[in-house]
């Protein structure tokens, strides 16, 4: 079970900002920008965005739409959407997720996890 699955099951607390039947979003505990949210499908079936795109493109589209809505709600609607794919690319949690960064980004605002 990933840390995200533990958040989904409420075994670990999180500052949840959105939840549906298929997606959950919460604030990153180590933000890299004024707004740094993680958007996570509730399924554990996909380790990364490439697997998600191949296996469930509709869920990927839903994830991107949720990210856009959250950027509008929490910032000015402009945002960076980051998917890290593989350990060498900075992925440390192998449960697909997107980083939504907004609100005054800098060069150091590159999501990790």
Protein Blocks (a to p, Z undefined) as FASTA:
>chain_A
ZZklmmmnopagcddfbdcfkbccdddfbdcbfbdcddddfbfkbfbfklmmmmommlmm
mmmmmmmmmmmmmmnopacddddedjknopabdcdcddddeehiafklcceZZ
